[in-house]
Amino acid sequence: MVITVFKLSTISLHSKLVIINAAVLPTLHFTYMGNYKIALLTVNLAPYMALKLMT
């Protein structure tokens, strides 16, 4: 919600902190979140699949 309401100020702050162009930051953010979701799904799915294979 904060990112939606304060989008421009949040992008400006983050681009200054990590020294990245503000135009590229949303793309990097969505790429990071996509990779995070895939990793989280993999980490949670692997033990489940191992338990299903054992039974």
N, CA, C, O and CB atoms as a CASP TS submission, in Angstrom:
PFRMAT TS
TARGET T0000
AUTHOR 0000-0000-0000
METHOD Language model
MODEL 1
PARENT N/A
ATOM      1  N   MET     1       0.820  -1.188   0.000  1.00  0.00           N
ATOM      2  CA  MET     1       0.000   0.000   0.000  1.00  0.00           C
ATOM      3  C   MET     1       0.866   1.254   0.000  1.00  0.00           C
ATOM      4  O   MET     1       0.568   2.221  -0.700  1.00  0.00           O
ATOM      5  CB  MET     1      -0.934  -0.003   1.199  1.00  0.00           C
ATOM      6  N   VAL     2       1.931   1.233   0.783  1.00  0.00           N
ATOM      7  CA  VAL     2       2.801   2.401   0.862  1.00  0.00           C
ATOM      8  C   VAL     2       3.424   2.691  -0.495  1.00  0.00           C
ATOM      9  O   VAL     2       3.546   3.850  -0.891  1.00  0.00           O
ATOM     10  CB  VAL     2       3.894   2.191   1.918  1.00  0.00           C
ATOM     11  N   ILE     3       3.815   1.652  -1.201  1.00  0.00           N
ATOM     12  CA  ILE     3       4.427   1.852  -2.514  1.00  0.00           C
ATOM     13  C   ILE     3       3.406   2.423  -3.490  1.00  0.00           C
ATOM     14  O   ILE     3       3.760   3.234  -4.346  1.00  0.00           O
ATOM     15  CB  ILE     3       5.004   0.528  -3.056  1.00  0.00           C
ATOM     16  N   THR     4       2.158   2.018  -3.376  1.00  0.00           N
ATOM     17  CA  THR     4       1.125   2.539  -4.258  1.00  0.00           C
ATOM     18  C   THR     4       0.841   4.011  -3.978  1.00  0.00           C
ATOM     19  O   THR     4       0.709   4.811  -4.904  1.00  0.00           O
ATOM     20  CB  THR     4      -0.150   1.725  -4.112  1.00  0.00           C
ATOM     21  N   VAL     5       0.748   4.358  -2.721  1.00  0.00           N
ATOM     22  CA  VAL     5       0.404   5.725  -2.342  1.00  0.00           C
ATOM     23  C   VAL     5       1.583   6.671  -2.556  1.00  0.00           C
ATOM     24  O   VAL     5       1.410   7.766  -3.089  1.00  0.00           O
ATOM     25  CB  VAL     5      -0.049   5.774  -0.881  1.00  0.00           C
ATOM     26  N   PHE     6       2.767   6.259  -2.149  1.00  0.00           N
ATOM     27  CA  PHE     6       3.953   7.098  -2.227  1.00  0.00           C
ATOM     28  C   PHE     6       4.926   6.592  -3.280  1.00  0.00           C
ATOM     29  O   PHE     6       6.129   6.520  -3.029  1.00  0.00           O
ATOM     30  CB  PHE     6       4.639   7.165  -0.876  1.00  0.00           C
ATOM     31  N   LYS     7       4.421   6.241  -4.451  1.00  0.00           N
ATOM     32  CA  LYS     7       5.221   5.595  -5.486  1.00  0.00           C
ATOM     33  C   LYS     7       6.431   6.421  -5.904  1.00  0.00           C
ATOM     34  O   LYS     7       7.551   5.912  -5.914  1.00  0.00           O
ATOM     35  CB  LYS     7       4.365   5.315  -6.688  1.00  0.00           C
ATOM     36  N   LEU     8       6.223   7.671  -6.245  1.00  0.00           N
ATOM     37  CA  LEU     8       7.327   8.493  -6.735  1.00  0.00           C
ATOM     38  C   LEU     8       8.382   8.746  -5.667  1.00  0.00           C
ATOM     39  O   LEU     8       9.579   8.686  -5.947  1.00  0.00           O
ATOM     40  CB  LEU     8       6.800   9.812  -7.249  1.00  0.00           C
ATOM     41  N   SER     9       7.944   9.028  -4.450  1.00  0.00           N
ATOM     42  CA  SER     9       8.919   9.277  -3.388  1.00  0.00           C
ATOM     43  C   SER     9       9.655   7.999  -2.995  1.00  0.00           C
ATOM     44  O   SER     9      10.839   8.044  -2.664  1.00  0.00           O
ATOM     45  CB  SER     9       8.226   9.878  -2.166  1.00  0.00           C
ATOM     46  N   THR    10       8.967   6.867  -3.029  1.00  0.00           N
ATOM     47  CA  THR    10       9.613   5.594  -2.705  1.00  0.00           C
ATOM     48  C   THR    10      10.650   5.225  -3.757  1.00  0.00           C
ATOM     49  O   THR    10      11.752   4.797  -3.415  1.00  0.00           O
ATOM     50  CB  THR    10       8.570   4.479  -2.582  1.00  0.00           C
ATOM     51  N   ILE    11      10.311   5.385  -5.027  1.00  0.00           N
ATOM     52  CA  ILE    11      11.257   5.091  -6.105  1.00  0.00           C
ATOM     53  C   ILE    11      12.448   6.031  -6.026  1.00  0.00           C
ATOM     54  O   ILE    11      13.586   5.603  -6.216  1.00  0.00           O
ATOM     55  CB  ILE    11      10.573   5.207  -7.483  1.00  0.00           C
ATOM     56  N   SER    12      12.206   7.289  -5.752  1.00  0.00           N
ATOM     57  CA  SER    12      13.295   8.261  -5.635  1.00  0.00           C
ATOM     58  C   SER    12      14.223   7.894  -4.481  1.00  0.00           C
ATOM     59  O   SER    12      15.444   7.931  -4.630  1.00  0.00           O
ATOM     60  CB  SER    12      12.733   9.680  -5.434  1.00  0.00           C
ATOM     61  N   LEU    13      13.652   7.543  -3.340  1.00  0.00           N
ATOM     62  CA  LEU    13      14.462   7.174  -2.177  1.00  0.00           C
ATOM     63  C   LEU    13      15.295   5.931  -2.457  1.00  0.00           C
ATOM     64  O   LEU    13      16.494   5.914  -2.176  1.00  0.00           O
ATOM     65  CB  LEU    13      13.570   6.939  -0.959  1.00  0.00           C
ATOM     66  N   HIS    14      14.676   4.893  -3.007  1.00  0.00           N
ATOM     67  CA  HIS    14      15.403   3.658  -3.279  1.00  0.00           C
ATOM     68  C   HIS    14      16.466   3.843  -4.355  1.00  0.00           C
ATOM     69  O   HIS    14      17.543   3.253  -4.270  1.00  0.00           O
ATOM     70  CB  HIS    14      14.437   2.568  -3.695  1.00  0.00           C
ATOM     71  N   SER    15      16.176   4.649  -5.356  1.00  0.00           N
ATOM     72  CA  SER    15      17.173   4.867  -6.402  1.00  0.00           C
ATOM     73  C   SER    15      18.375   5.631  -5.855  1.00  0.00           C
ATOM     74  O   SER    15      19.496   5.424  -6.320  1.00  0.00           O
ATOM     75  CB  SER    15      16.553   5.628  -7.582  1.00  0.00           C
ATOM     76  N   LYS    16      18.163   6.503  -4.883  1.00  0.00           N
ATOM     77  CA  LYS    16      19.288   7.211  -4.255  1.00  0.00           C
ATOM     78  C   LYS    16      20.076   6.294  -3.335  1.00  0.00           C
ATOM     79  O   LYS    16      21.298   6.410  -3.248  1.00  0.00           O
ATOM     80  CB  LYS    16      18.787   8.423  -3.470  1.00  0.00           C
ATOM     81  N   LEU    17      19.394   5.382  -2.646  1.00  0.00           N
ATOM     82  CA  LEU    17      20.077   4.489  -1.710  1.00  0.00           C
ATOM     83  C   LEU    17      20.984   3.490  -2.416  1.00  0.00           C
ATOM     84  O   LEU    17      22.104   3.244  -1.969  1.00  0.00           O
ATOM     85  CB  LEU    17      19.061   3.745  -0.871  1.00  0.00           C
ATOM     86  N   VAL    18      20.509   2.915  -3.514  1.00  0.00           N
ATOM     87  CA  VAL    18      21.278   1.873  -4.195  1.00  0.00           C
ATOM     88  C   VAL    18      21.935   2.356  -5.476  1.00  0.00           C
ATOM     89  O   VAL    18      22.547   1.567  -6.196  1.00  0.00           O
ATOM     90  CB  VAL    18      20.390   0.708  -4.506  1.00  0.00           C
ATOM     91  N   ILE    19      21.816   3.633  -5.762  1.00  0.00           N
ATOM     92  CA  ILE    19      22.430   4.269  -6.928  1.00  0.00           C
ATOM     93  C   ILE    19      22.063   3.524  -8.216  1.00  0.00           C
ATOM     94  O   ILE    19      22.927   3.047  -8.952  1.00  0.00           O
ATOM     95  CB  ILE    19      23.960   4.322  -6.764  1.00  0.00           C
ATOM     96  N   ILE    20      20.763   3.442  -8.458  1.00  0.00           N
ATOM     97  CA  ILE    20      20.222   2.841  -9.672  1.00  0.00           C
ATOM     98  C   ILE    20      19.286   3.862 -10.305  1.00  0.00           C
ATOM     99  O   ILE    20      18.620   4.626  -9.607  1.00  0.00           O
ATOM    100  CB  ILE    20      19.477   1.484  -9.370  1.00  0.00           C
ATOM    101  N   ASN    21      19.245   3.866 -11.609  1.00  0.00           N
ATOM    102  CA  ASN    21      18.357   4.765 -12.334  1.00  0.00           C
ATOM    103  C   ASN    21      16.909   4.489 -11.921  1.00  0.00           C
ATOM    104  O   ASN    21      16.495   3.333 -11.838  1.00  0.00           O
ATOM    105  CB  ASN    21      18.536   4.599 -13.870  1.00  0.00           C
ATOM    106  N   ALA    22      16.148   5.541 -11.667  1.00  0.00           N
ATOM    107  CA  ALA    22      14.766   5.396 -11.203  1.00  0.00           C
ATOM    108  C   ALA    22      13.873   4.723 -12.244  1.00  0.00           C
ATOM    109  O   ALA    22      12.874   4.100 -11.882  1.00  0.00           O
ATOM    110  CB  ALA    22      14.193   6.758 -10.844  1.00  0.00           C
ATOM    111  N   ALA    23      14.213   4.835 -13.524  1.00  0.00           N
ATOM    112  CA  ALA    23      13.404   4.214 -14.567  1.00  0.00           C
ATOM    113  C   ALA    23      13.569   2.691 -14.584  1.00  0.00           C
ATOM    114  O   ALA    23      12.667   1.977 -15.023  1.00  0.00           O
ATOM    115  CB  ALA    23      13.775   4.793 -15.929  1.00  0.00           C
ATOM    116  N   VAL    24      14.695   2.200 -14.115  1.00  0.00           N
ATOM    117  CA  VAL    24      14.990   0.764 -14.139  1.00  0.00           C
ATOM    118  C   VAL    24      14.515   0.071 -12.861  1.00  0.00           C
ATOM    119  O   VAL    24      14.326  -1.145 -12.848  1.00  0.00           O
ATOM    120  CB  VAL    24      16.492   0.536 -14.327  1.00  0.00           C
ATOM    121  N   LEU    25      14.327   0.828 -11.807  1.00  0.00           N
ATOM    122  CA  LEU    25      14.009   0.250 -10.505  1.00  0.00           C
ATOM    123  C   LEU    25      12.739  -0.598 -10.483  1.00  0.00           C
ATOM    124  O   LEU    25      12.775  -1.685  -9.906  1.00  0.00           O
ATOM    125  CB  LEU    25      13.878   1.340  -9.507  1.00  0.00           C
ATOM    126  N   PRO    26      11.610  -0.170 -11.078  1.00  0.00           N
ATOM    127  CA  PRO    26      10.424  -1.045 -11.055  1.00  0.00           C
ATOM    128  C   PRO    26      10.647  -2.391 -11.754  1.00  0.00           C
ATOM    129  O   PRO    26      10.139  -3.417 -11.301  1.00  0.00           O
ATOM    130  CB  PRO    26       9.256  -0.335 -11.708  1.00  0.00           C
ATOM    131  N   THR    27      11.398  -2.389 -12.844  1.00  0.00           N
ATOM    132  CA  THR    27      11.700  -3.638 -13.542  1.00  0.00           C
ATOM    133  C   THR    27      12.526  -4.560 -12.652  1.00  0.00           C
ATOM    134  O   THR    27      12.257  -5.758 -12.568  1.00  0.00           O
ATOM    135  CB  THR    27      12.448  -3.356 -14.858  1.00  0.00           C
ATOM    136  N   LEU    28      13.522  -4.002 -11.997  1.00  0.00           N
ATOM    137  CA  LEU    28      14.346  -4.802 -11.091  1.00  0.00           C
ATOM    138  C   LEU    28      13.527  -5.327  -9.922  1.00  0.00           C
ATOM    139  O   LEU    28      13.724  -6.460  -9.481  1.00  0.00           O
ATOM    140  CB  LEU    28      15.525  -3.978 -10.573  1.00  0.00           C
ATOM    141  N   HIS    29      12.614  -4.513  -9.422  1.00  0.00           N
ATOM    142  CA  HIS    29      11.777  -4.937  -8.309  1.00  0.00           C
ATOM    143  C   HIS    29      10.896  -6.121  -8.690  1.00  0.00           C
ATOM    144  O   HIS    29      10.817  -7.098  -7.946  1.00  0.00           O
ATOM    145  CB  HIS    29      10.916  -3.781  -7.830  1.00  0.00           C
ATOM    146  N   PHE    30      10.230  -6.042  -9.847  1.00  0.00           N
ATOM    147  CA  PHE    30       9.364  -7.134 -10.267  1.00  0.00           C
ATOM    148  C   PHE    30      10.160  -8.394 -10.597  1.00  0.00           C
ATOM    149  O   PHE    30       9.688  -9.505 -10.355  1.00  0.00           O
ATOM    150  CB  PHE    30       8.540  -6.711 -11.470  1.00  0.00           C
ATOM    151  N   THR    31      11.359  -8.230 -11.144  1.00  0.00           N
ATOM    152  CA  THR    31      12.220  -9.384 -11.404  1.00  0.00           C
ATOM    153  C   THR    31      12.620 -10.059 -10.098  1.00  0.00           C
ATOM    154  O   THR    31      12.574 -11.283  -9.977  1.00  0.00           O
ATOM    155  CB  THR    31      13.474  -8.958 -12.188  1.00  0.00           C
ATOM    156  N   TYR    32      13.012  -9.241  -9.125  1.00  0.00           N
ATOM    157  CA  TYR    32      13.386  -9.775  -7.814  1.00  0.00           C
ATOM    158  C   TYR    32      12.217 -10.501  -7.162  1.00  0.00           C
ATOM    159  O   TYR    32      12.384 -11.607  -6.648  1.00  0.00           O
ATOM    160  CB  TYR    32      13.879  -8.651  -6.901  1.00  0.00           C
ATOM    161  N   MET    33      11.039  -9.891  -7.177  1.00  0.00           N
ATOM    162  CA  MET    33       9.879 -10.519  -6.542  1.00  0.00           C
ATOM    163  C   MET    33       9.478 -11.817  -7.253  1.00  0.00           C
ATOM    164  O   MET    33       9.065 -12.779  -6.605  1.00  0.00           O
ATOM    165  CB  MET    33       8.697  -9.544  -6.526  1.00  0.00           C
ATOM    166  N   GLY    34       9.599 -11.840  -8.568  1.00  0.00           N
ATOM    167  CA  GLY    34       9.313 -13.070  -9.306  1.00  0.00           C
ATOM    168  C   GLY    34      10.269 -14.184  -8.938  1.00  0.00           C
ATOM    169  O   GLY    34       9.851 -15.321  -8.719  1.00  0.00           O
ATOM    170  N   ASN    35      11.558 -13.864  -8.869  1.00  0.00           N
ATOM    171  CA  ASN    35      12.556 -14.862  -8.476  1.00  0.00           C
ATOM    172  C   ASN    35      12.347 -15.315  -7.035  1.00  0.00           C
ATOM    173  O   ASN    35      12.527 -16.491  -6.722  1.00  0.00           O
ATOM    174  CB  ASN    35      13.971 -14.297  -8.648  1.00  0.00           C
ATOM    175  N   TYR    36      11.968 -14.387  -6.156  1.00  0.00           N
ATOM    176  CA  TYR    36      11.700 -14.723  -4.766  1.00  0.00           C
ATOM    177  C   TYR    36      10.528 -15.691  -4.657  1.00  0.00           C
ATOM    178  O   TYR    36      10.588 -16.649  -3.886  1.00  0.00           O
ATOM    179  CB  TYR    36      11.420 -13.457  -3.958  1.00  0.00           C
ATOM    180  N   LYS    37       9.467 -15.452  -5.416  1.00  0.00           N
ATOM    181  CA  LYS    37       8.303 -16.337  -5.370  1.00  0.00           C
ATOM    182  C   LYS    37       8.638 -17.726  -5.894  1.00  0.00           C
ATOM    183  O   LYS    37       8.176 -18.726  -5.345  1.00  0.00           O
ATOM    184  CB  LYS    37       7.154 -15.742  -6.176  1.00  0.00           C
ATOM    185  N   ILE    38       9.432 -17.792  -6.947  1.00  0.00           N
ATOM    186  CA  ILE    38       9.833 -19.094  -7.482  1.00  0.00           C
ATOM    187  C   ILE    38      10.688 -19.841  -6.467  1.00  0.00           C
ATOM    188  O   ILE    38      10.500 -21.040  -6.264  1.00  0.00           O
ATOM    189  CB  ILE    38      10.601 -18.925  -8.810  1.00  0.00           C
ATOM    190  N   ALA    39      11.623 -19.147  -5.828  1.00  0.00           N
ATOM    191  CA  ALA    39      12.474 -19.785  -4.819  1.00  0.00           C
ATOM    192  C   ALA    39      11.649 -20.247  -3.623  1.00  0.00           C
ATOM    193  O   ALA    39      11.862 -21.345  -3.109  1.00  0.00           O
ATOM    194  CB  ALA    39      13.574 -18.820  -4.357  1.00  0.00           C
ATOM    195  N   LEU    40      10.717 -19.421  -3.183  1.00  0.00           N
ATOM    196  CA  LEU    40       9.875 -19.791  -2.053  1.00  0.00           C
ATOM    197  C   LEU    40       9.009 -21.000  -2.378  1.00  0.00           C
ATOM    198  O   LEU    40       8.852 -21.894  -1.547  1.00  0.00           O
ATOM    199  CB  LEU    40       8.999 -18.618  -1.641  1.00  0.00           C
ATOM    200  N   LEU    41       8.455 -21.031  -3.562  1.00  0.00           N
ATOM    201  CA  LEU    41       7.651 -22.170  -3.986  1.00  0.00           C
ATOM    202  C   LEU    41       8.504 -23.442  -4.042  1.00  0.00           C
ATOM    203  O   LEU    41       8.060 -24.508  -3.614  1.00  0.00           O
ATOM    204  CB  LEU    41       7.011 -21.892  -5.359  1.00  0.00           C
ATOM    205  N   THR    42       9.706 -23.331  -4.559  1.00  0.00           N
ATOM    206  CA  THR    42      10.599 -24.485  -4.656  1.00  0.00           C
ATOM    207  C   THR    42      10.982 -25.004  -3.277  1.00  0.00           C
ATOM    208  O   THR    42      10.964 -26.211  -3.036  1.00  0.00           O
ATOM    209  CB  THR    42      11.856 -24.121  -5.443  1.00  0.00           C
ATOM    210  N   VAL    43      11.327 -24.093  -2.376  1.00  0.00           N
ATOM    211  CA  VAL    43      11.729 -24.492  -1.024  1.00  0.00           C
ATOM    212  C   VAL    43      10.571 -25.145  -0.281  1.00  0.00           C
ATOM    213  O   VAL    43      10.788 -26.074   0.498  1.00  0.00           O
ATOM    214  CB  VAL    43      12.241 -23.280  -0.236  1.00  0.00           C
ATOM    215  N   ASN    44       9.368 -24.685  -0.501  1.00  0.00           N
ATOM    216  CA  ASN    44       8.220 -25.272   0.185  1.00  0.00           C
ATOM    217  C   ASN    44       7.708 -26.532  -0.502  1.00  0.00           C
ATOM    218  O   ASN    44       7.130 -27.399   0.154  1.00  0.00           O
ATOM    219  CB  ASN    44       7.106 -24.260   0.278  1.00  0.00           C
ATOM    220  N   LEU    45       7.908 -26.645  -1.789  1.00  0.00           N
ATOM    221  CA  LEU    45       7.391 -27.792  -2.521  1.00  0.00           C
ATOM    222  C   LEU    45       8.321 -29.007  -2.428  1.00  0.00           C
ATOM    223  O   LEU    45       7.849 -30.143  -2.459  1.00  0.00           O
ATOM    224  CB  LEU    45       7.175 -27.417  -3.975  1.00  0.00           C
ATOM    225  N   ALA    46       9.606 -28.788  -2.316  1.00  0.00           N
ATOM    226  CA  ALA    46      10.567 -29.893  -2.291  1.00  0.00           C
ATOM    227  C   ALA    46      10.340 -30.851  -1.117  1.00  0.00           C
ATOM    228  O   ALA    46      10.306 -32.059  -1.351  1.00  0.00           O
ATOM    229  CB  ALA    46      11.977 -29.343  -2.229  1.00  0.00           C
ATOM    230  N   PRO    47      10.184 -30.394   0.125  1.00  0.00           N
ATOM    231  CA  PRO    47       9.921 -31.339   1.226  1.00  0.00           C
ATOM    232  C   PRO    47       8.595 -32.091   1.053  1.00  0.00           C
ATOM    233  O   PRO    47       8.503 -33.271   1.390  1.00  0.00           O
ATOM    234  CB  PRO    47       9.910 -30.592   2.559  1.00  0.00           C
ATOM    235  N   TYR    48       7.586 -31.417   0.537  1.00  0.00           N
ATOM    236  CA  TYR    48       6.299 -32.059   0.306  1.00  0.00           C
ATOM    237  C   TYR    48       6.433 -33.194  -0.705  1.00  0.00           C
ATOM    238  O   TYR    48       5.903 -34.287  -0.508  1.00  0.00           O
ATOM    239  CB  TYR    48       5.270 -31.033  -0.180  1.00  0.00           C
ATOM    240  N   MET    49       7.148 -32.913  -1.787  1.00  0.00           N
ATOM    241  CA  MET    49       7.342 -33.953  -2.814  1.00  0.00           C
ATOM    242  C   MET    49       8.170 -35.112  -2.260  1.00  0.00           C
ATOM    243  O   MET    49       7.901 -36.269  -2.582  1.00  0.00           O
ATOM    244  CB  MET    49       8.034 -33.360  -4.068  1.00  0.00           C
ATOM    245  N   ALA    50       9.171 -34.816  -1.434  1.00  0.00           N
ATOM    246  CA  ALA    50       9.983 -35.884  -0.845  1.00  0.00           C
ATOM    247  C   ALA    50       9.131 -36.758   0.071  1.00  0.00           C
ATOM    248  O   ALA    50       9.272 -37.981   0.059  1.00  0.00           O
ATOM    249  CB  ALA    50      11.174 -35.292  -0.062  1.00  0.00           C
ATOM    250  N   LEU    51       8.261 -36.156   0.854  1.00  0.00           N
ATOM    251  CA  LEU    51       7.388 -36.940   1.725  1.00  0.00           C
ATOM    252  C   LEU    51       6.387 -37.760   0.928  1.00  0.00           C
ATOM    253  O   LEU    51       6.073 -38.889   1.305  1.00  0.00           O
ATOM    254  CB  LEU    51       6.654 -36.028   2.692  1.00  0.00           C
ATOM    255  N   LYS    52       5.880 -37.206  -0.172  1.00  0.00           N
ATOM    256  CA  LYS    52       4.942 -37.961  -1.004  1.00  0.00           C
ATOM    257  C   LYS    52       5.635 -39.147  -1.665  1.00  0.00           C
ATOM    258  O   LYS    52       5.019 -40.200  -1.830  1.00  0.00           O
ATOM    259  CB  LYS    52       4.318 -37.050  -2.074  1.00  0.00           C
ATOM    260  N   LEU    53       6.910 -38.998  -2.049  1.00  0.00           N
ATOM    261  CA  LEU    53       7.635 -40.101  -2.664  1.00  0.00           C
ATOM    262  C   LEU    53       7.956 -41.205  -1.681  1.00  0.00           C
ATOM    263  O   LEU    53       8.094 -42.365  -2.069  1.00  0.00           O
ATOM    264  CB  LEU    53       8.902 -39.601  -3.285  1.00  0.00           C
ATOM    265  N   MET    54       8.078 -40.849  -0.389  1.00  0.00           N
ATOM    266  CA  MET    54       8.409 -41.849   0.629  1.00  0.00           C
ATOM    267  C   MET    54       7.210 -42.737   0.965  1.00  0.00           C
ATOM    268  O   MET    54       7.398 -43.865   1.420  1.00  0.00           O
ATOM    269  CB  MET    54       8.914 -41.162   1.894  1.00  0.00           C
ATOM    270  N   THR    55       6.015 -42.267   0.759  1.00  0.00           N
ATOM    271  CA  THR    55       4.851 -43.079   1.132  1.00  0.00           C
ATOM    272  C   THR    55       4.332 -43.887  -0.021  1.00  0.00           C
ATOM    273  O   THR    55       3.357 -44.623   0.130  1.00  0.00           O
ATOM    274  CB  THR    55       3.749 -42.209   1.665  1.00  0.00           C
TER
END
